[in-house]
Amino acid sequence: GPVTVTVSHQGRIGDALISLEVTSTEGNFAGVTAINYLSVEMMPGFWVSTTNVSVQHQDCSAMLYLGLDTRPAADTTVTITSQDPSVVGATAQVRFSALDWTGPEASAQPVSITWLGAGVTQLSLVAASPGGNYNRVRQDGLVTATAYRPLTVSRSSVLVQRGGVNDVSVSTPMKPSAMTTFTFTAIPAGVVSVSGTHIQTAGTNETFVLTVTHLSRGSATVRVLATSDPPGSLYDGVSHDVHVTAMPGFVFSPP
């Protein structure tokens, strides 16, 4: 049957010639050689600011930057598509001017990734540049996009009066498939304090309460972060931010 030969790009751009040689000393193909049997064109590639982009449901979108790793010989348009359009959407196209290109990173264009549904997918990049070195350049899987599941949070913004507390209820719409730990962090520290961690066993999705306590006047973000054991379950890596305003108080003179 036919033999599959894998041709790997080693980073150099240009034409390459591949020769074949049969090393067997027996049979009718013994010693057969085919010089320059296959011509391969090594194409230029893309530069990205990150190869892994995460989109939280609360944020709705995330950003990465896409560039050309080689100077384009002509104006180039890159079409970006999600291999699973039910998970994320992406900026449809970005354009690069041959005259304005100053480097992969310096000339990079923003690409918006939009949350559509929980899951993991990859992006496909296809360039069109008639007459240029980037025409028909394609790369699949350079960027992996993870869209995290949502949490059910009673409020995303709360007020806390001086000397007081406020509660926020949190739950998972679906039952986690593994033990999941929820940690709560106040950013910056010193404005409010938050209650300790919550551990949710596999197969349950009870509602738990996050208590926010006033420490000093100011604004803070309380971040709810889920991690699972073992990693990779439904809510591993999911986060949700609650904006907190810690109010000033009153000072009374003695009677």
Helices and strands as residue ranges (DSSP letters): E 14-21, E 33-42, E 46-48, E 52-55, E 61-68, E 76-82, E 88-90, E 93-96, E 109-115, E 119-128, E 138-147, E 152-153, E 157-160, E 165-171, E 179-187, E 192-194, E 198-200, E 208-214, E 218-229, E 239-246
